[in-house]
């Protein structure tokens, strides 16, 4: 592992989140939730591109047909990069107007998992959903701030966070069904934010106000930490041709008064790592 993470885009996002590697385009997608922006970084050229979003956006994940499925407040939207058009394809939580969508993940079967949360981060109205074959299913409920989920390399364990509780949960996973909900780990040096999994089964967890990325073994043991020069890391995700480039999104939300001493809060970082991540799956539409 290299000594320090490299700042690759100093965009000053208020709440950057959800990095996802697009192998077809050789690019990284991520969002700025509060800034209502969708962003794309192409490492081969250094090119950047940005689009305004219809509302707060929690994730943007590649689909099989080249579009993206985006978790925008109020529903899932299909985004066409060539036109910049967002189209609502699945309303979500019309009965919970105080909520917005947060983090998301694509399973190997092409299903989309994602969470919701109270936008004020006060009431525990967040839930965990799966969207597959046009059907939306609520699998868990009662979260303060959802983050994740992600799956173990064998697909048998699903991890999902309640960030307000600093708690990483684990579930047994079998063909889209969840059981045996349990506490996997608790972070005491920051709030457990977005998770990603490497090919060895090590869970990488962004630490909001924790100055880095925590690493956990499959048994839930804290085995390491990637230190960062800014205190608010929202998620780390693997990219690059060999999936050994770890991209980390950051934010200045809640730390606007720290921007003088941490001027790159809200930037996109990259770190070369030894163990590759898992491929980014594509949503089946």
C-alpha positions in Angstrom: 0.0 0.0 0.0 1.3 3.5 -0.8 2.1 5.8 2.1 -0.6 8.3 1.5 -3.9 8.8 -0.4 -3.8 11.1 -3.5 -6.3 13.9 -4.0 -7.5 13.4 -7.5 -10.4 15.9 -7.6 -10.7 18.8 -5.3 -14.3 19.5 -5.9 -15.3 20.6 -2.4 -18.5 18.5 -2.2 -20.7 19.1 0.8 -21.6 15.4 1.1 -19.8 13.3 -1.5 -20.9 9.6 -1.4 -21.4 6.4 -3.2 -18.2 5.9 -5.4 -18.9 3.2 -8.0 -16.6 1.9 -10.7 -17.9 1.8 -14.3 -15.6 -0.8 -16.0 -17.2 -0.1 -19.5 -16.4 3.6 -19.4 -13.3 3.3 -17.3 -14.7 5.9 -14.9 -15.8 6.4 -11.4 -19.3 7.7 -10.6 -20.2 9.3 -7.3 -22.7 11.9 -5.9 -22.9 15.0 -3.8 -26.1 14.4 -1.8 -26.6 17.8 -0.4 -25.1 19.5 -3.4 -27.6 17.7 -5.6 -24.9 16.6 -8.0 -23.9 13.6 -10.0 -20.1 13.4 -10.8 -17.9 11.3 -13.1 -14.1 11.0 -12.9 -12.1 9.3 -15.7 -8.6 8.5 -14.4 -7.0 7.7 -17.8 -7.5 11.3 -18.9 -8.3 13.2 -15.7 -11.5 14.4 -17.3 -14.4 15.3 -14.9 -18.1 15.8 -15.6 -21.0 16.8 -13.5 -24.8 16.9 -13.7 -27.5 18.6 -11.6 -30.0 16.1 -10.1 -33.7 16.5 -9.5 -33.4 16.4 -5.7 -31.0 15.0 -3.2 -29.3 11.9 -4.6 -27.9 9.0 -2.5 -26.3 6.8 -5.2 -25.8 6.3 -8.9 -25.1 2.7 -10.0 -24.4 1.4 -13.5 -27.0 -0.8 -15.3 -26.5 -3.4 -18.0 -27.8 -1.2 -20.8 -25.3 1.6 -20.1 -27.7 3.8 -18.1 -27.4 4.5 -14.3 -30.1 3.9 -11.7 -30.0 6.7 -9.2 -31.5 6.9 -5.7 -33.1 10.3 -5.7 -35.4 11.5 -2.9 -38.8 10.0 -3.6 -37.8 7.3 -5.9 -35.4 5.5 -8.3 -34.5 7.3 -11.4 -32.9 6.1 -14.6 -30.2 8.4 -15.8 -28.9 8.5 -19.4 -25.4 10.0 -19.5 -25.6 10.9 -23.2 -28.6 13.1 -22.7 -28.4 14.0 -19.0 -32.0 13.1 -18.5 -33.4 11.6 -15.3 -36.6 9.6 -15.5 -38.5 8.3 -12.5 -38.9 4.5 -12.8 -39.9 3.4 -9.2 -41.5 5.6 -6.5 -40.1 4.9 -3.0 -41.5 5.8 0.4 -44.3 8.1 -0.8 -45.7 7.5 2.8 -42.4 8.8 4.4 -41.9 12.3 2.8 -39.4 13.2 5.5 -37.1 10.6 4.2 -34.5 10.5 1.5 -32.5 7.7 -0.1 -28.9 7.1 0.9 -26.4 4.4 0.0 -26.9 1.5 -2.5 -25.3 -1.7 -3.8 -25.8 -4.1 -6.7 -25.7 -7.8 -6.0 -24.3 -10.4 -8.4 -27.8 -11.3 -9.6 -28.4 -7.7 -10.8 -30.7 -6.7 -8.0 -30.4 -3.3 -6.3 -30.2 -3.0 -2.5 -30.4 0.5 -0.9 -31.4 2.3 2.2 -33.5 5.3 3.2 -33.2 7.7 6.2 -34.8 10.7 7.9 -33.3 13.7 6.2 -33.0 15.5 9.5 -31.1 12.5 11.0 -33.4 12.5 14.1 -36.2 10.0 13.7 -35.5 6.3 13.0 -37.6 6.0 9.9 -34.9 4.5 7.6 -35.3 1.2 6.0 -33.4 -1.4 3.8 -34.9 -2.3 0.4 -34.3 -4.7 -2.5 -35.4 -3.9 -6.0 -35.5 -6.7 -8.5 -37.6 -7.6 -11.5 -39.5 -4.3 -11.0 -40.6 -5.3 -7.5 -39.6 -3.3 -4.4 -39.3 -5.2 -1.1 -38.7 -3.7 2.3 -36.3 -6.1 4.2 -35.6 -4.2 7.4 -36.7 -1.1 9.2 -36.1 1.4 12.1 -32.7 2.9 11.0 -31.4 6.3 11.9 -29.0 6.6 9.0 -28.6 3.7 6.6 -25.3 3.0 4.8 -24.5 0.1 2.5 -25.2 -2.7 2.1 -22.6 -4.9 0.6 -22.0 -8.7 0.4 -19.2 -11.0 1.4 -17.3 -12.6 -1.5 -19.4 -15.8 -1.2 -22.6 -13.9 -1.1 -23.7 -15.5 2.1 -23.4 -12.5 4.4 -24.9 -9.0 3.9 -23.6 -6.1 5.8 -25.6 -3.0 6.5 -25.0 0.0 8.9 -27.0 2.2 11.2 -24.5 5.1 11.1 -26.1 7.1 13.9 -25.6 4.0 16.2 -22.1 3.5 14.9 -23.2 -0.1 14.3 -22.4 -2.5 11.5 -25.1 -5.2 11.2 -24.7 -8.6 9.5 -27.4 -10.8 8.0 -27.4 -14.3 6.6 -28.2 -13.9 2.9 -29.7 -16.5 0.6 -31.0 -15.6 -2.9 -32.3 -12.2 -1.8 -33.7 -13.3 1.5 -32.3 -12.1 4.9 -32.2 -13.8 8.3 -30.2 -13.9 11.5 -29.8 -10.1 12.0 -26.9 -9.4 14.4 -24.3 -6.8 15.4 -21.1 -7.4 13.5 -19.0 -4.5 14.8 -19.2 -1.1 16.4 -16.9 1.8 15.5 -15.8 3.9 18.4 -13.5 6.3 16.4 -16.0 7.7 14.0 -19.4 6.9 12.6 -19.6 3.8 10.4 -20.4 5.2 6.9 -20.3 3.5 3.5 -18.9 0.0 3.3 -17.1 -1.9 0.5 -15.7 -5.4 0.3 -12.4 -6.6 -1.0 -11.7 -10.0 -2.6 -10.3 -11.5 0.6 -13.4 -10.7 2.5 -12.1 -7.7 4.4 -14.8 -5.1 5.0 -13.7 -1.5 4.3 -15.8 1.1 6.2 -15.6 4.9 5.7 -15.4 6.7 9.1 -17.4 9.9 9.3 -15.4 12.1 11.6 -12.9 9.2 12.1 -10.0 10.3 9.8 -9.9 7.2 7.7 -11.3 3.9 6.6 -11.7 1.0 9.1 -10.9 -2.6 8.0 -12.7 -5.6 9.5 -12.0 -9.3 9.1 -14.9 -11.7 8.2 -15.1 -12.5 12.0 -15.8 -8.8 12.9 -12.3 -8.1 14.2 -10.8 -4.7 13.6 -7.6 -5.5 11.7 -6.5 -2.1 10.3 -7.2 1.5 9.3 -6.3 3.6 6.3 -5.4 7.0 7.6 -6.7 10.1 5.7 -5.7 13.8 5.8 -9.3 14.8 6.3 -11.7 13.8 9.1 -14.9 13.0 7.1 -14.6 9.9 4.9 -18.0 8.8 3.6 -17.1 5.7 1.6 -14.3 3.8 -0.1 -14.8 1.7 -3.3 -12.5 -0.3 -5.5 -11.8 0.6 -9.1 -9.3 0.6 -11.9 -8.6 -2.2 -14.4 -7.2 -4.5 -11.7 -9.6 -3.2 -8.9 -6.7 -2.1 -6.8 -7.4 1.6 -6.8 -9.3 2.5 -3.7 -11.4 5.6 -4.3 -12.6 7.5 -1.2 -15.3 10.2 -1.1 -15.2 12.9 1.6 -17.5 15.7 2.8 -17.5 19.0 4.7 -21.1 18.6 5.9 -21.0 19.2 9.7 -17.4 20.5 9.5 -17.7 23.7 7.5 -15.7 25.4 10.3 -12.8 23.0 9.7 -12.3 23.8 6.0 -9.6 26.4 6.8 -7.4 23.7 8.3 -8.7 20.9 6.1 -9.2 22.7 2.7 -9.6 19.5 0.8 -12.7 18.3 2.7 -15.2 17.2 0.1 -12.5 16.0 -2.3 -12.1 12.6 -4.1 -9.1 10.6 -3.0 -7.4 7.5 -4.4 -5.0 5.0 -2.8 -3.2 2.1 -4.5 -3.8 -1.1 -2.4 -2.5 -4.7 -2.5 -5.7 -6.7 -2.4 -8.2 -6.0 -5.2 -11.8 -5.4 -4.6 -14.8 -7.2 -6.0 -16.2 -6.2 -9.5 -19.0 -3.7 -9.6 -22.1 -5.6 -10.6 -24.5 -4.1 -13.1 -28.2 -3.6 -12.4 -30.5 -5.9 -14.4 -33.4 -3.8 -15.8 
